[in-house]
Amino acid sequence: MNRKIFVAGASGAIGRRLCRLLVAEGWSVTGTTRSPEKAAMLRELGVEPAIVDVFNEPLLLEIMRKAQPEIVLHQLTDLPPALEPTQMAAALVRNARLREIGTRNLVAAAVAAGAKRMVAQSLAFVYAPGPRPYREEAPLCLDDPAFGETARAVASLEQQVLNAPLTGVVLRYGKLYGPGTGFDLAPSDGPLHVDDAADAARRALTRGVRGIYNIAEDDGTVCINKAADALGWVPGFRLGE
């Protein structure tokens, strides 16, 4: 393993926490942001910043080939602070496009650059109604008027990663809270502290076979046995401020 990692979405809530862990463990990290203003923050974390929009295919490919990562981490989202309700309708459309087209571009660049593994962020709260706790093989709510667009975009992301010619690991995250998320308290139905999310991604770099893993607190909403067995992941990790 060449110890080089490419973090797409490094300046996000999970990305920032994750980059701290990766640098501390000796990984050489290239991290993306769309904002030049956030490049300095990434440098302070010990990350080589790459200012790029994932929809800019030529530039993304150029940067990925220059980075030559062994592993690519897909942590891309486009959400308003604290999930501001008045902005969520537009954000859901942007995120659906990001999960479908953005993932396609990221996978293509990763494969072209010779990456061997991709760990991608997905969602653990778009399961179709059914018996709890939801296991990874349970169906998603693809036809639900309220969640269908998001669930279909999630399914597209997951299948693109799992079908790529590299080892694809999909982490279905619960509802985030903690530093940088806009939420101090754990929500109901499958909460996930941002540091636990980062810890799961860190573990998935070197553990787990191709597949989908639920990542959330064990409150009876989703089953996390697969992540515990394959990744050695259990909730409770805290990075500290």
BAMARFI-248203 format. One record per residue (C-alpha): residue number from 1; y negated, z negated, x. Coordinates in Angstrom, 2 decimals, padded with zeros to 5 digits. Example, Ala and Ser with C-alpha at 12.3 -4.5 7.8 and 13.67 -1.06 7.14 Angstrom:
<atoms>
{pos=1 | py=004.50 | pz=-007.80 | px=012.30}
{pos=2 | py=001.06 | pz=-007.14 | px=013.67}
</atoms>
This chain:
<atoms>
{pos=1 | py=000.00 | pz=000.00 | px=000.00}
{pos=2 | py=-003.40 | pz=001.01 | px=001.39}
{pos=3 | py=-005.28 | pz=-001.94 | px=-000.18}
{pos=4 | py=-007.91 | pz=000.36 | px=-001.72}
{pos=5 | py=-008.82 | pz=-000.10 | px=-005.38}
{pos=6 | py=-011.13 | pz=001.86 | px=-007.67}
{pos=7 | py=-012.58 | pz=-000.23 | px=-010.51}
{pos=8 | py=-014.07 | pz=001.88 | px=-013.30}
{pos=9 | py=-016.46 | pz=-000.40 | px=-015.17}
{pos=10 | py=-017.00 | pz=-002.81 | px=-012.28}
{pos=11 | py=-020.35 | pz=-004.06 | px=-013.58}
{pos=12 | py=-018.98 | pz=-005.09 | px=-017.00}
{pos=13 | py=-018.11 | pz=-008.61 | px=-018.11}
{pos=14 | py=-014.49 | pz=-008.37 | px=-016.95}
{pos=15 | py=-015.25 | pz=-006.06 | px=-014.05}
{pos=16 | py=-017.63 | pz=-008.49 | px=-012.35}
{pos=17 | py=-015.15 | pz=-011.37 | px=-012.54}
{pos=18 | py=-012.29 | pz=-009.14 | px=-011.46}
{pos=19 | py=-014.15 | pz=-007.75 | px=-008.45}
{pos=20 | py=-014.76 | pz=-011.28 | px=-007.18}
{pos=21 | py=-011.03 | pz=-011.94 | px=-007.27}
{pos=22 | py=-010.11 | pz=-008.65 | px=-005.61}
{pos=23 | py=-012.59 | pz=-008.99 | px=-002.75}
{pos=24 | py=-011.47 | pz=-012.58 | px=-002.13}
{pos=25 | py=-007.89 | pz=-011.34 | px=-001.83}
{pos=26 | py=-008.81 | pz=-008.74 | px=000.76}
{pos=27 | py=-008.81 | pz=-005.57 | px=-001.30}
{pos=28 | py=-011.23 | pz=-002.78 | px=-000.40}
{pos=29 | py=-012.98 | pz=-002.17 | px=-003.72}
{pos=30 | py=-015.01 | pz=000.78 | px=-004.93}
{pos=31 | py=-016.62 | pz=-000.04 | px=-008.27}
{pos=32 | py=-018.44 | pz=002.18 | px=-010.74}
{pos=33 | py=-021.57 | pz=001.58 | px=-012.72}
{pos=34 | py=-023.87 | pz=003.93 | px=-014.62}
{pos=35 | py=-026.87 | pz=001.84 | px=-013.68}
{pos=36 | py=-028.57 | pz=002.10 | px=-010.27}
{pos=37 | py=-030.01 | pz=-001.36 | px=-010.93}
{pos=38 | py=-026.52 | pz=-002.86 | px=-010.95}
{pos=39 | py=-025.48 | pz=-001.32 | px=-007.63}
{pos=40 | py=-027.13 | pz=-004.16 | px=-005.68}
{pos=41 | py=-025.18 | pz=-006.73 | px=-007.70}
{pos=42 | py=-021.91 | pz=-004.98 | px=-006.84}
{pos=43 | py=-022.81 | pz=-004.93 | px=-003.14}
{pos=44 | py=-023.44 | pz=-008.67 | px=-003.29}
{pos=45 | py=-019.91 | pz=-009.07 | px=-004.61}
{pos=46 | py=-018.55 | pz=-007.12 | px=-001.63}
{pos=47 | py=-017.92 | pz=-003.96 | px=-003.65}
{pos=48 | py=-018.82 | pz=-000.42 | px=-002.59}
{pos=49 | py=-020.86 | pz=000.77 | px=-005.60}
{pos=50 | py=-020.42 | pz=004.24 | px=-007.08}
{pos=51 | py=-023.09 | pz=005.29 | px=-009.56}
{pos=52 | py=-021.33 | pz=007.68 | px=-011.93}
{pos=53 | py=-020.82 | pz=008.37 | px=-015.61}
{pos=54 | py=-017.15 | pz=008.92 | px=-016.40}
{pos=55 | py=-018.12 | pz=011.98 | px=-018.44}
{pos=56 | py=-019.43 | pz=013.65 | px=-015.29}
{pos=57 | py=-016.09 | pz=015.12 | px=-014.25}
{pos=58 | py=-017.10 | pz=016.81 | px=-010.96}
{pos=59 | py=-018.93 | pz=013.76 | px=-009.61}
{pos=60 | py=-016.19 | pz=011.39 | px=-010.73}
{pos=61 | py=-013.58 | pz=013.51 | px=-008.95}
{pos=62 | py=-015.71 | pz=013.69 | px=-005.79}
{pos=63 | py=-016.19 | pz=009.93 | px=-005.70}
{pos=64 | py=-012.53 | pz=009.21 | px=-006.45}
{pos=65 | py=-011.32 | pz=011.51 | px=-003.69}
{pos=66 | py=-013.72 | pz=009.89 | px=-001.25}
{pos=67 | py=-012.48 | pz=006.41 | px=-002.22}
{pos=68 | py=-008.78 | pz=007.40 | px=-001.92}
{pos=69 | py=-007.54 | pz=004.43 | px=-003.97}
{pos=70 | py=-003.94 | pz=003.37 | px=-004.23}
{pos=71 | py=-004.72 | pz=001.80 | px=-007.62}
{pos=72 | py=-007.27 | pz=002.58 | px=-010.32}
{pos=73 | py=-008.44 | pz=-000.10 | px=-012.75}
{pos=74 | py=-009.79 | pz=001.17 | px=-016.09}
{pos=75 | py=-012.21 | pz=-001.45 | px=-017.45}
{pos=76 | py=-014.66 | pz=000.92 | px=-019.17}
{pos=77 | py=-016.41 | pz=-000.12 | px=-022.38}
{pos=78 | py=-019.81 | pz=000.57 | px=-023.91}
{pos=79 | py=-020.66 | pz=-002.39 | px=-026.15}
{pos=80 | py=-023.96 | pz=-004.13 | px=-027.03}
{pos=81 | py=-024.61 | pz=-007.71 | px=-025.83}
{pos=82 | py=-022.69 | pz=-010.26 | px=-027.91}
{pos=83 | py=-021.46 | pz=-007.39 | px=-030.09}
{pos=84 | py=-024.83 | pz=-007.23 | px=-031.87}
{pos=85 | py=-023.90 | pz=-006.26 | px=-035.46}
{pos=86 | py=-026.80 | pz=-003.84 | px=-035.94}
{pos=87 | py=-025.62 | pz=-001.83 | px=-032.92}
{pos=88 | py=-021.87 | pz=-001.90 | px=-033.45}
{pos=89 | py=-021.50 | pz=001.20 | px=-035.64}
{pos=90 | py=-022.92 | pz=003.42 | px=-032.89}
{pos=91 | py=-021.04 | pz=001.48 | px=-030.21}
{pos=92 | py=-017.69 | pz=002.06 | px=-031.91}
{pos=93 | py=-018.30 | pz=005.81 | px=-031.84}
{pos=94 | py=-019.25 | pz=005.67 | px=-028.15}
{pos=95 | py=-016.21 | pz=003.57 | px=-027.30}
{pos=96 | py=-013.85 | pz=005.89 | px=-029.13}
{pos=97 | py=-015.19 | pz=008.81 | px=-027.06}
{pos=98 | py=-014.94 | pz=006.71 | px=-023.91}
{pos=99 | py=-011.32 | pz=005.79 | px=-024.62}
{pos=100 | py=-010.33 | pz=009.38 | px=-025.35}
{pos=101 | py=-012.41 | pz=011.72 | px=-023.17}
{pos=102 | py=-013.42 | pz=009.14 | px=-020.57}
{pos=103 | py=-009.81 | pz=008.12 | px=-020.05}
{pos=104 | py=-008.78 | pz=011.76 | px=-019.73}
{pos=105 | py=-011.36 | pz=012.31 | px=-016.98}
{pos=106 | py=-010.44 | pz=009.08 | px=-015.19}
{pos=107 | py=-006.71 | pz=009.82 | px=-015.26}
{pos=108 | py=-007.28 | pz=013.37 | px=-013.99}
{pos=109 | py=-009.45 | pz=012.13 | px=-011.11}
{pos=110 | py=-006.97 | pz=009.38 | px=-010.22}
{pos=111 | py=-004.06 | pz=011.81 | px=-010.09}
{pos=112 | py=-006.05 | pz=014.35 | px=-008.08}
{pos=113 | py=-007.00 | pz=011.64 | px=-005.58}
{pos=114 | py=-003.38 | pz=010.56 | px=-005.14}
{pos=115 | py=-003.51 | pz=007.19 | px=-006.87}
{pos=116 | py=-000.09 | pz=005.67 | px=-007.52}
{pos=117 | py=-000.91 | pz=003.16 | px=-010.25}
{pos=118 | py=-003.40 | pz=002.65 | px=-013.07}
{pos=119 | py=-004.09 | pz=-000.57 | px=-014.96}
{pos=120 | py=-006.03 | pz=000.01 | px=-018.17}
{pos=121 | py=-007.80 | pz=-002.23 | px=-020.66}
{pos=122 | py=-006.73 | pz=-001.89 | px=-024.30}
{pos=123 | py=-006.92 | pz=-004.05 | px=-027.44}
{pos=124 | py=-004.54 | pz=-006.61 | px=-028.94}
{pos=125 | py=-006.33 | pz=-006.86 | px=-032.30}
{pos=126 | py=-005.72 | pz=-003.45 | px=-033.87}
{pos=127 | py=-002.13 | pz=-004.06 | px=-034.98}
{pos=128 | py=-001.23 | pz=-003.00 | px=-038.51}
{pos=129 | py=-000.68 | pz=-005.99 | px=-040.85}
{pos=130 | py=002.82 | pz=-007.36 | px=-040.43}
{pos=131 | py=004.84 | pz=-010.33 | px=-039.21}
{pos=132 | py=003.21 | pz=-012.43 | px=-036.50}
{pos=133 | py=003.19 | pz=-012.82 | px=-033.60}
{pos=134 | py=002.73 | pz=-009.10 | px=-032.98}
{pos=135 | py=004.90 | pz=-007.69 | px=-030.22}
{pos=136 | py=003.95 | pz=-004.69 | px=-028.15}
{pos=137 | py=006.21 | pz=-002.35 | px=-030.14}
{pos=138 | py=004.50 | pz=-003.23 | px=-033.46}
{pos=139 | py=002.54 | pz=-000.33 | px=-035.04}
{pos=140 | py=-001.24 | pz=-000.04 | px=-034.76}
{pos=141 | py=-003.47 | pz=000.22 | px=-037.83}
{pos=142 | py=-004.11 | pz=003.95 | px=-037.37}
{pos=143 | py=-004.81 | pz=004.61 | px=-041.05}
{pos=144 | py=-006.95 | pz=001.55 | px=-041.81}
{pos=145 | py=-010.45 | pz=002.65 | px=-042.96}
{pos=146 | py=-012.05 | pz=-000.26 | px=-041.09}
{pos=147 | py=-010.19 | pz=000.05 | px=-037.77}
{pos=148 | py=-008.59 | pz=003.48 | px=-037.85}
{pos=149 | py=-011.03 | pz=005.26 | px=-035.53}
{pos=150 | py=-010.83 | pz=002.47 | px=-032.97}
{pos=151 | py=-007.04 | pz=002.21 | px=-033.26}
{pos=152 | py=-006.59 | pz=005.97 | px=-032.83}
{pos=153 | py=-008.80 | pz=005.94 | px=-029.74}
{pos=154 | py=-006.82 | pz=002.99 | px=-028.37}
{pos=155 | py=-003.57 | pz=004.87 | px=-028.98}
{pos=156 | py=-005.01 | pz=007.90 | px=-027.18}
{pos=157 | py=-006.02 | pz=005.80 | px=-024.16}
{pos=158 | py=-002.64 | pz=004.14 | px=-023.98}
{pos=159 | py=-000.62 | pz=007.33 | px=-024.22}
{pos=160 | py=-002.76 | pz=009.11 | px=-021.64}
{pos=161 | py=-002.23 | pz=006.28 | px=-019.16}
{pos=162 | py=001.47 | pz=005.85 | px=-019.91}
{pos=163 | py=002.20 | pz=009.60 | px=-019.73}
{pos=164 | py=000.28 | pz=010.21 | px=-016.50}
{pos=165 | py=002.22 | pz=011.01 | px=-013.29}
{pos=166 | py=001.59 | pz=007.55 | px=-011.89}
{pos=167 | py=002.66 | pz=004.04 | px=-012.91}
{pos=168 | py=000.58 | pz=003.24 | px=-015.97}
{pos=169 | py=000.14 | pz=-000.39 | px=-017.06}
{pos=170 | py=-001.74 | pz=-001.09 | px=-020.30}
{pos=171 | py=-003.14 | pz=-004.55 | px=-020.96}
{pos=172 | py=-003.89 | pz=-005.23 | px=-024.62}
{pos=173 | py=-006.67 | pz=-007.82 | px=-024.40}
{pos=174 | py=-007.46 | pz=-010.29 | px=-027.13}
{pos=175 | py=-010.98 | pz=-011.14 | px=-028.38}
{pos=176 | py=-013.08 | pz=-011.98 | px=-025.35}
{pos=177 | py=-015.22 | pz=-015.04 | px=-024.77}
{pos=178 | py=-016.69 | pz=-016.78 | px=-021.73}
{pos=179 | py=-019.32 | pz=-015.87 | px=-019.10}
{pos=180 | py=-020.97 | pz=-012.51 | px=-019.63}
{pos=181 | py=-019.38 | pz=-011.84 | px=-023.01}
{pos=182 | py=-022.07 | pz=-013.36 | px=-025.23}
{pos=183 | py=-019.57 | pz=-015.81 | px=-026.74}
{pos=184 | py=-019.11 | pz=-019.36 | px=-025.44}
{pos=185 | py=-016.43 | pz=-020.45 | px=-027.91}
{pos=186 | py=-012.99 | pz=-018.99 | px=-028.47}
{pos=187 | py=-012.78 | pz=-016.83 | px=-031.61}
{pos=188 | py=-009.81 | pz=-016.97 | px=-033.98}
{pos=189 | py=-006.77 | pz=-014.70 | px=-034.02}
{pos=190 | py=-005.95 | pz=-013.97 | px=-030.40}
{pos=191 | py=-008.84 | pz=-015.15 | px=-028.21}
{pos=192 | py=-008.98 | pz=-014.38 | px=-024.49}
{pos=193 | py=-011.21 | pz=-015.94 | px=-021.86}
{pos=194 | py=-012.81 | pz=-013.33 | px=-019.63}
{pos=195 | py=-011.32 | pz=-014.99 | px=-016.53}
{pos=196 | py=-007.82 | pz=-014.79 | px=-018.02}
{pos=197 | py=-008.45 | pz=-011.08 | px=-018.62}
{pos=198 | py=-009.46 | pz=-010.60 | px=-014.99}
{pos=199 | py=-006.45 | pz=-012.60 | px=-013.80}
{pos=200 | py=-004.07 | pz=-010.45 | px=-015.85}
{pos=201 | py=-005.53 | pz=-007.27 | px=-014.34}
{pos=202 | py=-005.25 | pz=-008.72 | px=-010.85}
{pos=203 | py=-001.58 | pz=-009.56 | px=-011.39}
{pos=204 | py=-000.85 | pz=-006.14 | px=-012.86}
{pos=205 | py=-001.93 | pz=-004.49 | px=-009.62}
{pos=206 | py=001.37 | pz=-005.35 | px=-008.00}
{pos=207 | py=003.60 | pz=-006.55 | px=-010.85}
{pos=208 | py=005.10 | pz=-005.04 | px=-013.95}
{pos=209 | py=006.70 | pz=-001.71 | px=-014.72}
{pos=210 | py=005.07 | pz=001.08 | px=-016.72}
{pos=211 | py=004.34 | pz=-000.22 | px=-020.21}
{pos=212 | py=002.15 | pz=-002.22 | px=-022.57}
{pos=213 | py=001.50 | pz=-005.97 | px=-022.30}
{pos=214 | py=-000.23 | pz=-008.32 | px=-024.75}
{pos=215 | py=-002.84 | pz=-010.49 | px=-023.03}
{pos=216 | py=-004.27 | pz=-013.28 | px=-025.22}
{pos=217 | py=-004.10 | pz=-017.01 | px=-025.78}
{pos=218 | py=-000.87 | pz=-018.14 | px=-027.39}
{pos=219 | py=-002.16 | pz=-019.03 | px=-030.87}
{pos=220 | py=000.57 | pz=-017.23 | px=-032.81}
{pos=221 | py=-001.31 | pz=-013.95 | px=-033.25}
{pos=222 | py=000.38 | pz=-011.89 | px=-030.54}
{pos=223 | py=003.47 | pz=-012.53 | px=-028.46}
{pos=224 | py=002.70 | pz=-012.85 | px=-024.75}
{pos=225 | py=006.24 | pz=-013.39 | px=-023.47}
{pos=226 | py=006.40 | pz=-009.93 | px=-021.90}
{pos=227 | py=003.29 | pz=-010.57 | px=-019.79}
{pos=228 | py=004.57 | pz=-013.99 | px=-018.80}
{pos=229 | py=007.93 | pz=-012.61 | px=-017.69}
{pos=230 | py=006.79 | pz=-009.40 | px=-015.98}
{pos=231 | py=003.35 | pz=-010.32 | px=-014.65}
{pos=232 | py=003.69 | pz=-014.06 | px=-014.24}
{pos=233 | py=000.60 | pz=-014.37 | px=-016.44}
{pos=234 | py=-000.20 | pz=-017.35 | px=-018.65}
{pos=235 | py=-003.59 | pz=-018.33 | px=-020.15}
{pos=236 | py=-005.69 | pz=-020.99 | px=-018.47}
{pos=237 | py=-007.02 | pz=-019.43 | px=-015.27}
{pos=238 | py=-010.71 | pz=-020.11 | px=-014.60}
{pos=239 | py=-012.73 | pz=-018.56 | px=-011.80}
{pos=240 | py=-015.70 | pz=-020.90 | px=-012.05}
{pos=241 | py=-019.34 | pz=-019.94 | px=-012.09}
</atoms>
